[in-house]
Amino acid sequence: MKTNDIGLEVKDSIVLVEKLNRLLANYQVYYQNLRNFHWNVSGPNFFELHAKFEELYNEANASIDELAERILTLGARPYSSYQEYIETASIKEAKKVTEPVKMVEIVRDNITTLLELERNVLEAAGDSSDEGTASLMSDYITAKEKVVWMLSAYLR
C-alpha cells in the first residue's frame, strides 16, 4: 500500500482530489457570481444585499484557498485556470442578472449545489479515513446550511 506524505493511501487520495477539484471549480464560479451580484445589485435592498454578497464572496475566497491547500496537502495539483473551472463546474455563470430577488435565488441554488458536493466529499473522506478533509467539509456544511436557511427566509 502506497501512502502520501500525510499517511493516506494514494489511491484513496486520488478519488478525494478529483472530488475536491470539482468542488474547487464550483466555488470559483460561485465566487464570481457573487462578485457580479455585489457589483450590479440595485434597488431598495441595495445596501443589505451589497453587503451580504461581499460577506459571502469573502467567505468563498477563504474556502477556495483552503480547498486548494488541502489538494496540495494530499499531494496533487489544484485546478487553477478558468478553463478548468468552467469545464468542471456544475454551477453556471450568472450573466446579466439584474433582478435582486433572482440574484438571491441563484446564490441560494449555488450554495445548495456546493452543499451536495461537500456532502459527497465528506462521505469519500470518511471512507478514506481522511479526518482533515472530513473536518473541513463538516465545517463548510454547517455554515452553508445556515446561509441557505437565511436566504430562503429572505425569499419568502
Disulfide bonds with the S-S distance in Angstrom:
none
